[in-house]
Amino acid sequence: MAVLEISAAVSYSPMVSTRDRMAVILHRKDHERWMPHEPDPSDLMNPFDTWAMTMWPISRRLSTFRNAGPEVINRVDLSARCG
C-alpha cells in the first residue's frame, strides 16, 4: 500500500482532528498504473473509508527524514509524557 495526500475538504471523519487533507491510499496492484505516469490515474483517487483506519500517536522523530527505521512509527504512550 502507498499513502499520498491530495488537497480536499474532509467533512467528518476520524482524520479531521489531525489533517486538513485526505489521504489517497493505493493498493499494491495499482502502483504500476500510478508510478509510470499513467496519463490519467485519477480513477485511483477514491476516498478511503477512514472509519476502517486505525490511528495512534507516534514519535515526533518521524517528522525528520534523518530518523529512519520501522521503530519511528511505534505507538507512543502519551500518558507517560504528562507525568
C-alpha positions, 0 to 999 in steps of 0.5 A: 500500500502507498499513502499520498495526500491530495488537497480536499475538504474532509467533512467528518471523519476520524482524520479531521482532528489531525489533517486538513487533507485526505489521504489517497491510499493505493493498493499494491496492484495499482502502483504500476498504473500510478508510478509510470505516469499513467496519463490519467490515474485519477480513477485511483483517487477514491476516498478511503473509508477512514472509519476502517483506519486505525490511528495512534500517536507516534514519535515526533522523530518521524517528522525528520527524514534523518530518523529512519527505521520501522521503530519511528512509527511505534505507538507512543504512550502519551500518558507517560509524557504528562507525568 
